[in-house]
Amino acid sequence: TVSDAWRILRRRHVDVVLMDIALRGKKTGLDLTREIRLSDSHATLPIIALTAHAFPEDKDACLNAGCNSFVAKPAGKTTLLDAIERLLAEKSSR
C-alpha cells in the first residue's frame, strides 16, 4: 500500500524505487509517484515504473506522473538491471 511505501521511505535509505502502478488500496502507484515528486526529501529519487500495464498510454501516464523510466512486465533480469544502472549513473553524474 501507499502508506507502507511511505513508512519504508521514511525509515530507510532508498536508492531507486521500483513502482508497482497497481498498488492496492485507495491510492495507486501513480498517486504515490506524484506524492514522492512533491516531497522535499525524495523529489529526486529515481523511480522505475514496473508494470503489466504496457500500452503506450500507460507508459505516458507513468512518465507524466514523474517516473524516470518504464519497464513492462514480464521484464527480464537484464532489462531491469540495465534500467536501474542507467538511473543510478544519471543520478551520480548530477
Salt bridges, closest charged atoms under 4 A:
ASP4 OD1 - ARG7 NH2 2.38
ASP15 OD1 - HIS13 NE2 2.68
ASP31 OD1 - ARG34 NH1 3.31
GLU35 OE2 - LYS27 NZ 2.55
GLU90 OE2 - ARG86 NH1 3.03
